[in-house]
Amino acid sequence: MKNKSDLLQLLEEAKNSKQQAQSKIVNLYWGDIKSYIFSIVKDENYSEELTIETFTKVLNKLNLYNADFDFKTWVTSIAHNTAIDFLRKKNKDKNKFSNEEYHHLSDWEPSPEQLFIDKQNLEAFEKRLDKLPENYRKLIYSRYVEGKKLKDIVQETGLSLANVKVSLMRAKKLLS
């Protein structure tokens, strides 16, 4: 950004849900934030997902930003907290079972009740997915069902990287 007033104007437009302004904010800080998150989690896929999660939080909480402070520092602190929360959850899940329990888990088969619950959860998710606009549905399917990388989705759709990122954030928000 050229100066602080340009940034504040861009932030005001983004607060008013102007997609172009939101995309510009994501583009301006994406590389730095993704690199920062990668330095914490040391995994390319997780860092990409956590960067999307970070910018979802940033765009949803723009009204909380205090212009007396540096915007990049604010975004970085959200990224830091998102990455740390992820690591805590990951470590908690990893430490949930003892080695003996892991051995038994490998032999575990879901009960008929669990299979039924899983089927119901999947059906509920598919109903929510079907309600999404087609462009969001295709992006969610490509990214999370087919497991495609963002750059592959950009090539397939012809959308800009920023547009894909913002659209994925919006689609995930609509699904929740």
C-alpha positions in Angstrom: 0.0 0.0 0.0 1.2 3.5 -0.8 0.1 4.9 2.5 -2.0 4.4 5.6 -5.0 6.3 4.2 -5.1 4.0 1.1 -5.1 1.0 3.4 -7.9 2.4 5.6 -10.0 3.1 2.5 -9.4 -0.4 1.3 -10.4 -1.8 4.7 -13.5 0.3 4.7 -14.5 -1.1 1.3 -13.8 -4.7 2.5 -15.9 -4.1 5.6 -18.8 -3.3 3.3 -18.3 -6.7 1.6 -16.8 -5.4 -1.6 -15.2 -8.5 -3.1 -12.5 -6.6 -5.0 -11.3 -4.9 -1.8 -11.3 -8.2 0.1 -9.4 -9.9 -2.7 -6.8 -7.1 -2.7 -6.3 -7.5 1.1 -5.8 -11.2 0.7 -3.4 -10.7 -2.2 -1.4 -8.1 -0.3 -0.7 -10.3 2.7 -1.2 -13.9 1.5 2.5 -14.6 0.8 3.8 -13.2 4.1 1.1 -14.8 6.2 1.4 -18.2 4.5 5.2 -18.2 5.0 4.7 -17.2 8.7 2.3 -20.0 9.3 4.5 -22.5 7.4 7.4 -21.5 9.7 5.2 -22.7 12.6 3.5 -25.8 11.3 6.1 -27.0 8.8 3.6 -28.5 6.4 2.6 -27.0 3.1 -1.0 -28.3 3.0 -1.7 -27.3 6.6 -0.2 -23.9 6.1 -2.4 -23.2 3.0 -5.5 -24.3 4.9 -4.6 -22.3 8.0 -3.9 -19.2 5.8 -7.4 -19.5 4.3 -8.7 -19.9 7.9 -6.7 -16.8 9.0 -8.1 -14.6 6.2 -11.6 -15.8 6.9 -11.2 -14.6 10.4 -9.6 -11.4 9.3 -12.4 -10.5 6.9 -15.0 -11.5 9.4 -13.4 -9.3 12.1 -12.4 -6.2 10.2 -14.7 -4.1 12.3 -12.5 -5.1 15.3 -9.3 -3.7 13.8 -7.9 -0.6 15.5 -6.3 1.7 13.0 -3.9 2.9 15.7 -1.9 -0.3 15.1 -0.2 -1.8 12.1 -2.6 -3.9 10.0 0.0 -6.5 9.1 0.8 -7.0 12.7 -2.9 -7.5 13.5 -3.2 -10.1 10.7 0.0 -11.8 11.8 -1.3 -12.1 15.3 -4.5 -13.8 14.0 -2.3 -16.1 11.9 -0.2 -16.9 14.9 -3.1 -17.8 17.1 -4.7 -19.8 14.4 -1.5 -21.8 13.9 -1.0 -22.3 17.6 -4.6 -23.5 18.1 -4.1 -26.0 15.3 -0.9 -27.3 16.8 -2.5 -27.7 20.2 -5.4 -29.6 18.7 -3.1 -31.7 16.7 -1.0 -32.6 19.7 -4.0 -33.2 21.9 -5.4 -35.6 19.2 -2.0 -37.3 18.9 -1.7 -37.8 22.7 -5.3 -39.0 23.1 -4.4 -42.6 22.9 -1.6 -44.7 24.4 0.4 -47.1 22.2 -1.7 -50.0 23.5 -4.9 -48.1 22.5 -3.4 -47.4 19.1 -2.9 -51.1 18.6 -6.5 -51.8 19.4 -7.7 -49.0 17.2 -6.1 -50.6 14.2 -8.4 -53.6 14.7 -11.4 -51.4 15.4 -14.4 -51.6 13.1 -17.3 -49.1 13.3 -20.5 -50.4 14.9 -23.7 -50.4 12.8 -24.8 -47.4 14.9 -21.6 -45.5 14.1 -22.0 -46.3 10.4 -25.6 -45.0 10.5 -24.5 -41.8 12.3 -21.7 -41.3 9.7 -24.2 -41.8 6.9 -26.6 -39.3 8.4 -23.8 -36.7 8.8 -22.7 -37.2 5.2 -26.2 -36.8 4.0 -26.7 -33.6 6.0 -23.4 -32.2 4.7 -24.4 -33.1 1.1 -27.7 -31.3 1.6 -25.9 -28.1 2.8 -23.4 -28.5 -0.1 -26.3 -28.8 -2.6 -27.7 -25.4 -1.4 -24.5 -23.6 -2.2 -24.3 -21.7 -5.5 -22.7 -23.9 -8.2 -19.4 -22.0 -8.4 -18.9 -22.5 -4.6 -20.0 -26.1 -4.8 -17.4 -26.8 -7.5 -14.6 -25.1 -5.6 -15.4 -27.0 -2.4 -15.6 -30.3 -4.3 -12.3 -29.6 -6.1 -10.4 -28.5 -3.0 -11.7 -30.9 -0.3 -13.1 -33.9 -2.1 -10.6 -34.2 -4.9 -7.8 -32.7 -2.8 -6.6 -30.3 -5.5 -4.1 -27.6 -4.7 -5.1 -24.0 -5.1 -2.9 -23.4 -8.2 -4.6 -26.4 -9.9 -8.0 -24.9 -9.2 -6.8 -21.6 -10.6 -5.7 -23.2 -13.8 -8.9 -25.2 -14.2 -11.3 -22.4 -13.4 -9.5 -19.5 -15.0 -10.1 -17.4 -11.8 -7.4 -15.5 -10.1 -5.7 -17.0 -7.0 -7.3 -14.3 -4.8 -10.7 -15.0 -6.3 -10.4 -18.7 -5.6 -9.2 -18.0 -2.0 -12.0 -15.6 -1.2 -14.6 -17.8 -2.8 -13.4 -20.8 -0.8 -13.6 -18.7 2.4 -17.1 -17.7 1.6 -18.2 -21.2 0.7 -16.8 -22.6 3.9 -18.6 -19.9 5.8 -21.9 -20.7 4.1 -21.4 -24.4 4.9 -21.0 -23.8 8.6 
